[in-house]
């Protein structure tokens, strides 16, 4: 919604290449921009996998950039953009590659992060900055990129584009028989955020004993397959194994069908949250207040402060906002009892 009179813009370009969780956080901003500027032309420079996830998002023209293409890909991207450029570029990624890529996007206003969150020369590629608001969730930080344009993100709405055939596929994977479903997506792209398979198996066994169905999901990598196999081998009863069997368009529909999703800080965490599924998030390497499931963190395990004290010698309150503690063994601070207690909080709130 407007904070004052919205400025006069007819074309906006968003730059956020990755990752799956972060581009999910950008979708509410797109909704805000579309509401505030109904006739604006909106382009989004995005990564390949992220585009597949969001393909069909109305009111957006995606411009795909392959990170492997280097400078040649940046030049090709420039040739494919409107010759007159954009009224505003929202430069929402501070990594060196994204900063350099932004130089190939012509725009009169180049809006980037505040100085505290800038790095890799980010300030050289922008001419305006968003407000410095430490202590807010990543989604709210991304949402604040509309403020220099006279808008404010006062509501968060995703409505991810999920095709009917993706929902039909998810519906066919298990019956509607009244049993609640625990979906486990065990792997993050940051391996030091991952939990031990035997611990997942212990929580899965607890859920099965409580009458739940357990479903495993994940991508096609060797790590995800081996992690899934280790979880399955530790379970007393079979689980439905869908690791490597869904597509990025089917994943949101799959997560939507679960009552509870157990996962570390990962893309599926944020996709599941966007689809309305409650999340049992496992946090020690990252701060759930900054990067946990946006809508509801009641069922998360939070050992971030313990990790800060053990690995960095100070409480989390004294760390720079956004500090990650991706150290070997940090996720061992999250115990099976922690996760079972979180599971039981969900049961008490929704099934008790």
FENWO-V327553 format. One line per field, one symbol per residue. ss: DSSP state (~ for helix, > for strand, _ for the rest). psi: psi as a letter, one per 40 degrees, with the letter a starting at -180 (. if undefined). burial: + if it has 9 or more other ideal C-beta (glycine too) atoms within 8 Angstrom, else -. A space follows every 50 residues. Layout:
ss=???
psi=???
burial=???
This chain:
ss=_>________>>>>>____~~~~~~~~~~~~~~~~~____>>>>>>_~~~ ~~~~______>>>>__~~~~~~~~~~~~~~_____>>>>>>____~~~~~ ~~____>>>>>>__~~~____~~~~__>>________~~~~~~~~~~~~_ >____________~~~~~~~~_________>>>>>_____~~~___~~~~ ~~~~~~~~~___>>>>>____~~~~~~~~~~~~______>>______~~~ ~~~~~~~__>>>>>__~~~~~~~~___>>>>>>____~~~~_________ >>_~~~~~~~~~___~~~___________~~~~__~~~~~~~~~~~~~~~ __
psi=iidahiihiehhhhhhdiadddddddddddddddddgdeihhihhiiddd dddehehiehhihhhhdeeadddddddddeihdeaidhhhgfheiddddd ddeehhidhghaiiddeiifedeeeieiiiihgieiiddddddeeedeee ihgeihhcfihhiddddddddediigeehihhhhgehiehdeeiihdddd dddddddddeeiihhhiiaeiddddddddddddeidiiihheheeiiddd ddddddeidhhhiahiddddddddeehihgihhddihdddeahddhedei hhfddddddddefiideeihhehiggihedeedhiddddddddddddddd e.
burial=++---+--+-++++++++++++++++++++++++-++--+-++++++-++ +++++-+--+-++-+---+---++++++--+---++++++++++---+++ ++-++-+-++++++--++---+--++--++-+----++++++++++++++ +++--+-+-+++---++-++--+------+++++++++-+-++++-+-++ ++++++++---+++++++-----++-++-+++-++---++-+++-+-+++ +++++++++++++++++++++++++-++++++++++++-+++++--+-++ +++++++++-++---+--+---+-+++--++-++---++++++-+++--- --
